[in-house]
Amino acid sequence: MADRFELSPTPIKQFTLQNGLRVVLSPDSAVPVVSVALYYDVGSRNEKTGRTGFAHLFEHMMFQGSENVPKAAHFQYIFNAGGTMNGTTSTERTNYFETLPASHLPLALWLESDRMRSLKVTQENLDNQRNAVQEEKRLRYDNQPYVNAFLRINELIFKNPANAHSTIGSMEDLDAATIDDVQEFFRIYYAPNNAVLTIVGDFEEQEATSLVNKYFAGIPSQPAPPGADIGEPDDVARTQEVFHDQLAPAPAFVLGWKIPPRRTPDFYALSLAADLLFEGDSSRLYQKLVKGDESVVSIQGGIDERRGPSALYIFALPKPGEEVATIRDQIFAEIHALRTSGPSAEEMEKLRNSLCNDVVRGRQSTMYRAQRLAEYTLYDSDPTLMDSELDHYLSITPEQIRSSVERFLDIENRVVLDIVPATSTDETQTEAAASPQPPGEPKQPAAPAPQVPAQPPTQPEVRAGASIGAGENRTEQQPADPSQQIERGSGPLHT
């Protein structure tokens, strides 16, 4: 079935504004909604030593208001229009996205362009969002069992600080950040020539093109940001460590490997090997350790997919009384078996069916398509990979999987991080280091829960499809001319 499987082609129109903003349009009238994704080419990989956490900090800052949008009103505009929205930070990028009824496409573009054009990077906003990030660190990391061990693992896998440090960053670095540091970060990275905008859903191509030009064309470009140095030696930084976790109820461990970058033949093969080992109830490790021996409470894993050196992880939580070393040896033995014999014909068929099923299900969502198109455009300058990437996975052979496991997983160049429950009297407690997020697609927690302000003044009535205002440059008024409408509400809302 998989050999004959073909995806329907995704309609794609791409163009670039004079200020460098790359735009991808993909109309689909099946459902009267539209999804907008704006990806900035900045993540933790772009941060300098001593200035970590800025990319994630800006994910919070971007909801603190701009010239024509009050603090936290971005949430209210979207929710009042019946939409959903969020933002995330990873090692590779920072993204912002929303899905709305199709008639509210102008609203989404106005909101995104206003904060790209005129974000309020003030001392007050820096202080309160720095505090918000630090509280997030305390709540979601320092106050959760095992989480800081996940943060530690990348510092043991990678030697280059650009690859090793966490997305949430160092709290000391955030404390030391000045308003000048933060304003410069915004100027360099939050420019149209460092971003990709995708629109997917029920819209007319000509109208969407006109709206993009209206709201974004007047934002000036900036000099290209410096490139990220992500060079990495083959060896892991450290092969073993014991992590003392005061919140852990039982011993556990994390295994980590350094693997090749995304969209390479070995990466495709290792992704499929990972699926065979720990993805789902039918995976080899689940069947052996959870259902068979019943020796672990859970077995999980994932791949941290990056443009540079990437990582593969396995986390195991043994049942009380079980020998941690024995379970770890069983995992290594299963990896060795995959290296020796490769996957069976039945496993290959399962992989292919799962791949096709996942892609078809994902493509039913306009937001899924908007995000994939943005990623392929930002990372690869080729949104058409949306339709062809599946073929790269389907073409992987059992021998390629076996060979990749032999060269990258069944080796001594790996990390073993033992997590040991600690008591308050332990003098050897390992200080929790803030490092990249848990296994799987690396997604930093999004902006803080909305502190919804007072209802913005009611927008004057306009005809559906009508627009308000005219586009101007960054130092002048944002489209919708809010300086003259602010008492009645600004932005391209429709009633």
Buried (B, 14 or more C-beta within 10 A) or exposed (E): EBEEBEBEEBEBBBEEBEBBBBBBBBBBEEEEBBBBBBBBBBBBBBBEEEBBBBBBBBBBBBBBBBBBBBBBBBBBBBEBBEBEBBBBBBBBBBBBBBBBBBBBBBBBBBBBBBBBBBBBBBEEBBEBBBEBBBEBBEEEBBEEBBBBBBBBBBBBBBBBBBBBBBBBBBBEBBEEBEBEBBBEBBEBBBBBBBBBBBBBBBBBEEEBBEBBBBBBBBBEBBEEBEEBBBEBEEEBBEBEBEBBBBEBEBBBBBBBBBBBBBBEBBBBBBBBBBBBBBBEEEBBBBBBBBEEBEBBBEBBBBBBBBBBBBBBBBBBBBBEEBEBEEBBEBBBEBBBEBBEEBBEEEBBEBBBEBBBEEBEEEBEBBBBBBBBBBBBBBBBEEBBBBBEBBEBBBEBEBEBBBBBBBBBBBEEEBBBBBBBBBEEEEEEBBEBBBBBBBBEEBBBBBBBEBEEEEEBEEBEEBEEEEBBBEBBEBEEBBBBBBEEBBEEBBBBBBE
